[in-house]
Amino acid sequence: MSLLTSNPPQQCRWHSFKTTAALEQAATQTILQAALQAISLRGAFQIVLAGGTTPRRVYESLRNADADWAAWHVYFGDERCLPADHVERNSWMAAQAWLNHVAIPLTQIHFIPTEKGTQAAASAYTQTLVGIELFDLVLLGLGEDGHTASLFPDHELANTANAPAVIVVEDAPKYPPQRVSLSAHRLSAARKVIFIVSGATKQQAVKNWRNGIAIPAAAVNPTNGVDVYLEAALLA
């Protein structure tokens, strides 16, 4: 099991919003601005998506944006081992909320093929990520237990320098137990990382995080730090 003490402390910038709607609006604008910058500088925008309720509403707002969709390349931070059309898959949620409604080429939307099983999916996605040095933007959520993507407490976080890009999770504490996740090390290889956090049930996890307790979210540790967008009430 990876220990966080082997790496420098995570640098967090905390951005609080009075309402969930304000948080979601800010996150949406940040995504669009990151896309504009990446496309201007490098001709493409590589984004990693999170699952969850708050990201879903952000995705719904993106469907109406005026963006250069042809330059977007979409990846996923984790996926549940369920049939491809299962409503609890992150890919299904993102497709229904956003991806089915915009002109991103299908060849540039990279789902994790977990319907093939954990090992085959992890191997395939490892190959998909070959050649991507840094993601432009990684979106992450936060669970009540401090997990992010499918990196759970008391499980392998894969945050060391030699960690694989993609890991298999066979015994997740949440349904379904079998999942595939980008490692903390691979999620950290990004120009920008944003955590989107809402809901009163996350308060203890946020408190632990701010107090320096080594929750899984703290294992995502890009060189330039992370930005945490959260409801002001969670800082109480």
C-alpha positions in Angstrom: 0.0 0.0 0.0 1.4 3.4 -1.0 2.3 5.8 1.7 1.8 9.5 1.2 4.9 10.4 3.2 7.1 9.4 0.3 6.1 12.5 -1.6 6.1 16.2 -0.9 2.9 17.5 0.8 0.0 18.2 -1.5 -0.6 21.9 -2.2 -4.3 22.8 -2.1 -6.0 26.0 -3.1 -9.4 26.1 -1.6 -12.2 28.0 -3.5 -15.5 28.2 -1.6 -18.9 29.1 -3.0 -22.1 30.1 -1.2 -24.3 27.8 -3.3 -23.9 24.6 -5.3 -25.1 26.5 -8.4 -22.3 29.0 -8.1 -19.7 26.2 -7.6 -21.0 24.4 -10.7 -21.0 27.6 -12.8 -17.4 28.4 -11.7 -16.3 24.8 -12.5 -17.9 25.0 -16.0 -16.1 28.3 -16.8 -12.8 27.0 -15.6 -13.1 23.9 -17.8 -14.0 26.1 -20.9 -11.1 28.5 -20.1 -8.7 25.6 -19.8 -9.9 24.2 -23.1 -9.4 27.6 -24.8 -5.9 27.9 -23.5 -4.9 24.3 -24.3 -6.2 24.5 -27.9 -4.5 27.9 -28.4 -1.2 26.6 -27.2 -1.2 22.9 -28.3 -4.1 22.5 -30.7 -5.9 20.0 -28.5 -7.6 19.7 -25.1 -7.2 16.5 -23.0 -9.6 16.3 -20.1 -10.2 13.5 -17.6 -13.8 13.2 -16.3 -15.1 12.4 -12.8 -18.3 10.6 -11.9 -20.8 11.8 -9.4 -23.8 14.1 -9.1 -22.1 17.5 -9.0 -19.9 16.7 -12.1 -23.1 15.6 -13.9 -24.6 19.0 -13.5 -21.4 20.6 -14.8 -21.5 18.3 -17.8 -25.1 19.2 -18.4 -24.1 22.9 -18.5 -21.3 22.2 -20.9 -23.6 20.8 -23.6 -24.8 24.3 -24.4 -21.3 25.9 -24.5 -19.8 27.4 -27.6 -16.6 25.3 -27.7 -14.2 23.9 -30.4 -15.4 20.4 -29.7 -13.4 18.9 -32.5 -10.2 19.6 -30.5 -11.4 17.9 -27.3 -10.1 14.5 -26.2 -12.0 13.0 -23.3 -10.8 10.4 -20.8 -12.1 8.9 -17.6 -10.6 8.8 -14.1 -12.2 5.5 -13.3 -15.0 3.2 -14.2 -17.2 0.5 -12.7 -17.2 -3.0 -14.0 -20.7 -3.1 -15.3 -22.3 -3.6 -18.8 -21.5 -0.7 -21.2 -25.0 0.6 -21.1 -25.5 0.4 -17.3 -26.9 3.5 -15.8 -24.3 3.5 -12.9 -21.4 3.7 -15.2 -19.5 7.0 -15.3 -19.4 6.7 -19.1 -23.1 6.4 -19.4 -23.7 9.4 -17.1 -21.3 11.6 -19.0 -22.8 10.5 -22.4 -26.3 11.2 -21.3 -25.5 14.5 -19.6 -23.1 15.9 -22.2 -21.1 13.8 -24.7 -24.1 12.6 -26.8 -25.1 16.3 -27.3 -21.9 17.8 -28.7 -19.7 17.3 -31.7 -16.7 15.7 -30.0 -15.5 13.0 -32.5 -16.3 9.6 -31.1 -12.7 8.5 -31.8 -11.7 11.2 -29.2 -13.9 9.9 -26.4 -12.0 7.2 -24.6 -14.2 5.1 -22.4 -12.6 2.5 -20.1 -13.9 -0.8 -21.4 -14.7 -2.4 -18.1 -17.4 -4.6 -19.6 -14.4 -6.7 -20.7 -13.4 -7.3 -17.1 -10.9 -5.6 -14.9 -7.6 -7.0 -16.3 -8.5 -6.6 -19.9 -9.9 -3.1 -19.3 -6.8 -2.0 -17.4 -4.5 -3.3 -20.1 -6.5 -1.6 -22.9 -6.6 1.7 -21.1 -2.9 1.6 -20.3 -2.4 1.5 -24.1 -4.9 4.3 -24.7 -2.9 6.6 -22.4 0.5 5.9 -24.0 2.0 9.1 -25.4 0.0 11.4 -23.2 2.6 13.1 -21.0 0.3 15.5 -19.2 -3.4 15.8 -19.2 -4.6 19.4 -19.6 -7.3 19.1 -16.9 -8.3 16.4 -14.5 -11.7 16.6 -12.8 -12.1 14.7 -9.5 -14.8 14.3 -6.9 -14.5 13.4 -3.2 -16.3 10.6 -1.4 -17.6 10.7 2.2 -14.7 8.4 3.1 -12.1 10.6 1.4 -11.9 8.5 -1.8 -11.4 10.0 -5.2 -11.8 8.2 -8.6 -11.7 4.5 -7.4 -8.8 5.1 -4.9 -10.2 4.1 -1.5 -8.9 4.2 2.0 -6.8 1.2 3.0 -6.4 0.3 -0.7 -3.5 0.7 -3.1 -3.3 4.3 -4.2 -0.4 3.8 -6.7 1.2 7.2 -6.1 4.8 6.3 -6.3 7.0 7.4 -9.3 7.0 3.9 -10.7 3.3 3.2 -10.2 1.3 1.9 -13.2 -1.0 4.4 -15.0 -4.1 2.2 -14.5 -4.9 -0.1 -11.6 -7.4 -2.8 -10.9 -9.7 -2.6 -7.9 -11.3 -5.9 -7.0 -12.7 -5.2 -3.5 -14.0 -1.6 -3.5 -16.1 -0.8 -0.4 -18.8 0.6 -2.6 -20.9 -1.2 -5.3 -19.7 -2.5 -7.6 -16.6 -4.0 -6.0 -14.7 -4.4 -9.3 -13.5 -1.2 -10.8 -10.6 0.2 -12.9 -9.0 3.5 -12.0 -6.2 5.7 -13.1 -3.6 5.6 -10.4 -2.9 8.6 -8.2 0.5 8.9 -9.9 -1.2 9.1 -13.4 -3.9 11.5 -12.2 -1.1 13.8 -10.9 0.4 14.0 -14.3 -1.7 17.0 -15.3 -1.4 20.7 -15.9 -4.4 21.4 -13.8 -6.4 19.3 -11.3 -9.8 20.4 -9.9 -11.8 18.7 -7.2 -15.5 19.4 -7.3 -17.0 18.9 -3.8 -20.6 19.4 -2.7 -23.0 17.9 -0.2 -23.1 18.0 3.6 -22.0 14.4 3.9 -18.5 15.4 2.7 -17.8 17.7 5.6 -15.8 15.2 7.7 -13.7 14.2 4.7 -13.0 17.9 3.9 -12.0 18.5 7.6 -9.7 15.5 7.6 -8.1 16.7 4.3 -7.5 20.2 5.6 -6.1 18.8 8.8 -3.4 16.9 6.9 -4.9 13.4 7.3 -3.8 11.2 4.5 -7.1 10.5 2.8 -6.8 9.1 -0.8 -7.6 12.5 -2.3 -4.4 13.8 -0.9 -2.4 11.3 -2.9 -3.2 13.2 -6.1 -0.2 15.5 -6.0 0.6 17.4 -9.3 3.6 19.6 -9.3 1.6 22.8 -9.4 -0.9 21.7 -6.7 -4.7 21.2 -6.9 -7.7 23.4 -6.8 -10.6 22.4 -4.6 -14.0 23.9 -5.5 -16.4 23.4 -2.6 -19.5 24.8 -0.9 -18.7 27.3 1.8 -20.7 25.3 4.3 -18.2 22.4 4.1 -15.5 24.6 5.7 -17.6 25.3 8.8 
